[in-house]
Amino acid sequence: MSNPNFNDAIEWAIQTLTDQLPNNFTYHNLYHTCEEVIRNVEYLAHVTQQSPKNISLLRVAASFHDLGFIVSTEQHELHSMRIVAQELPRFGFDEKSITSIMGMIMATNIVHQPQNELEALLADADLSVLGAANFLERNQALYAEMLSLGHSYTTRSWIESQIKFLTQYTFYTSAAQNMFRDSKAENIQLLFEELKDY
């Protein structure tokens, strides 16, 4: 079908997250999906002058990108992609659009290199928190989530790992680099300030 129902697909994904995501997901939750990823991918899409259809595809990919966490914390991107393949046909999405959305979701895996601009935009939006004003609060939420999932970090080792990650990570698109460069540098300094207490 040539006219997929983007809004209904997004609403289904958001409702499924609301109903099925465990409470210990203090970072990868509804706030992350809606306020960080969807909001920032929309902004980046407008900055890079994406077509209305591409913006809609990005919004759908953003809304589905962490749904795999309701299945497993292991390789959740693959589970998200399976949900996309299973659910989107009934919202009128054709194979080409579904393949595109699945590629965007895979690009949010930190070890996977985006293969096109849309994938790069979603990957950048997924990590927009690195340049966010509430980075320390969100980073603490991620730390709590990791501990609840059985990962073992001392507070000091966590902060050190985050300094290393932010220092080494570069956004893929020039739009995200321009938007987050200065604020990411400020957040690195905030982490160094935190480290002094440990």
Secondary structure by P-SEA (a helix, b strand, c coil): ccccaaaaaaaaaaaaaaccccccccccccccccccaaaaaaaaaaaacccaaaaaaaaaaaaaccccccccccaaaaaaaaaaaaccccccccaaaaaaaaaaaaaaccccccccaaaaaaaaaaaccccccaaaaaaaaaaaaaaaacccccaaaaaaaaaaaaaacccccaaaaaacaaaaaaaaaaaaaaaaac
